Amino acid sequence: MILSDTNVLSTFAKIGRLPLLLQLFERAKIGVVPAVYAELQAGVSSGYVVLQAAIALIQQGPIALLMPTAQEIFDKDALPDSFDVGERETLAVAKSRGCQVLTNETHVKNWCKRAGIGCWDLPGVLRALWRMNLLTKEQVRELVEQIETKDRIVFKNKEQIFQE
């Protein structure tokens, strides 16, 4: 299972390509915790209606909603306050259940590395899309442009995505 933070789901929702994430992680399956679901709902309430597509995938089942156990809730509360609620809940459940994490937050990636938790970031996802032949390199370049335009993300080392 790959537990997603809000940001990567949001990015793919903004460019209308959430199905690509489902294809890429078809075998592992994507899941979210209730706090991430709540963040997506808050985004829709704030006017980001494109996030409704992610909510629909959770409600319909392609993205699993994982309820934390009591111990995972206690573990979440012990994580640093520098993480938002969705990140803390995701990390607590991922660590407890041996899940990987899907995020584009540097501080989350660094924590995962220190904790020995597998972590996917946005450049890694984009790289995997062409490496697994789901898209061509040119199609991934177009995705990068769409992400930069619609989600205002700047890729510092864009060419690393396309290295053989």
Buried (B, 14 or more C-beta within 10 A) or exposed (E): BBBBBBBBBBBBBBBEBBEBBBEBBEEBEBBBBBBBBBBBBEBBEEEBEBBBBBBEBBEEEBBBEBEBEEEBBEBBEEBEEEBBBBBBBBBBBBBBBEBBBBBBBEEBBEBBEEEEBBBBBBBBBBBBBBBEEBBEBEEBBEBBEBBEEBBEBEBEEEEEBBEE
